[in-house]
């Protein structure tokens, strides 16, 4: 099965649970799959700006951990650099506050956004998804879909 479709089939159902009961309601493998799926989706469809402006941006710090879990260390480091560029080095949970912080730090974040975009392109969207699927299946004992 196409890694994009397989990861979406695994992670999309977690969205409703995250909205209802929070990110902590997911197991570690579920959380990792969900966070990387959201991150990749936003970067594919709008770049780093989209990730932070949309709801998934509130999970930026946890996404660093998810990227490290799938051994995407360069990508995790680039995301960490963007996070450090926010006022106080923290990404606000509240979307309105996060938008204001992004607008306030926009010029300072340009280079970090470029490095994040480049790290994602260098790693490759398909490789990110495949690494996530390998991690998820190894942790859950499931077999990859054919």
N, C-alpha and C positions, 0 to 999 in steps of 0.2 A: 504494500500500500504506500502511497505517496506520503512522505513524512509530514508534510503540511496538513493533509487531511487527517492522518492518524493522530497527530498531536491535538488537533482541533476536536476530534471525537472524544479524546480523553479529557481535555481541559475545559471545554465549553460548559459541560454540566456543573462544574465547580463554581461557575459565576453566580448562579442563584444561591448556592449555599453561602458563598462569601458575603453576598448582599444581606442574606437573612441572619447569619450567625457569626460572620467575621472570618478573617483569614485563618485564625487559630483553630477553626473547626476542621480544617483540612489536615491530613497527615503530612509528614515531611515530604514524601514523594509526590503527593497530590499538590501540595503548596508549590513545590519546585516546578512541576509541570505547568501549573496554572500561571505562575509568575513569569516564567520564560515565554509561555504562549502569549500572554498579554504584551510583554515587552517586544517580542518579535513582530506581533501584529501591528503595534503602534509604529515601530520603526519602519516596517514595510509600507505602511499606509500614510505616513506623515512625518517620519523622522523623529529625532529626539524631542523636538518641541511637542509633538503630539503625545508622546509618552507622558511628559510632565504636565501638560495642560489638561489631559483627560484623567479620569478616575484612577487609572492604574499608576499614575505618578505618586499617589500617596503611599505606594508600596515600594518606593525606590530603594530604600535601604535593604528591605527583604529580598528585592530582586538581585542585589549584589550578592547576597548569600546564595541565591538560587543559581546564579551564573557560576559562582565558585564551585557549587556542588556538581555541576555538569562539566567542570574543568575548562570553563571559558574565562580563564584568569585575566587575559588582556582586556576582554570586554567588561568584566567586572571592575577592573581598575579604571577603565575609561568612564564607566558609569559613576564610580566613586568620585572621580575628579569633578564631574558635573555637580554631584551632590555637595561637594566641598565649596563650590562656587555660589551656592545659595547663601543668603544672609544668615550668618551664624552657623553655616555648614549643615543646616537641617532643612529638609523638604517638609513644608507644612502638610498636615493631613487634610485640612479643610481646602476644598478646591478653590474657593474664592481667594483665600490667603495665599495658596500656592500660585495662582495666576498673578496676584499682585507681586509676589516675590520674584516670579519669572520676569515680569515686566521691569521690575526694579533692577534686576541683575542681568538683563538681556545682553548688554554689550560685553560684560565680563564673562558671560557664558558662551559667547560665540565660538571661541577657539575650542573650548571643552566639548561643545556640541559637535563641532567638526571632527574632533578626535574620536568621539563616541561613534559617529556615523562611519568614519573610516575603519574603526575597529570592527564594527558590525559587518561592513562590506568585506573586509579582509577575512574574517572568520567564515562568512557566508551564511545566509539564512538557512539553507538546507542543512549545513553542518551543525548549526545551533539546534535545529529541531531534531536531527538524528541523535545528537549527544543527549538531548533531553529525554528522548524516547529510550535510549540505552539505559540511562540512569533510572528512569521510571520503572522499566521492566525488570531491571536488576534488583531494585528495592522492593518491588511488589511481587516478584516471582512470576509475573505474567510473561507470556510469550508475545513478541511483536506480531502485529497483524500482518498477514501476507498481502 
